């Protein structure tokens, strides 16, 4: 008779252990799903940031190119203006010689 009472106790222990394991598995599954969702969210956030950085990079690159072109034009104009001054100086000298 003592064996009959032990069997239900071990059956209760087994069912309790089974429920505990099922609960642990459910919690583990929930954690894994949360981690997976966090990874997906982080990946999307990083992707968006990378896209934004690419846009900014190309914008800065275009601005840099425009500044180079602008500086090139200024350098050309400065060299042309120096030549104009030289021509004006020669013109004045020519005018001085003509007056004499």
Residue pairs with C-beta under 8 A, 6 or more apart in sequence:
none
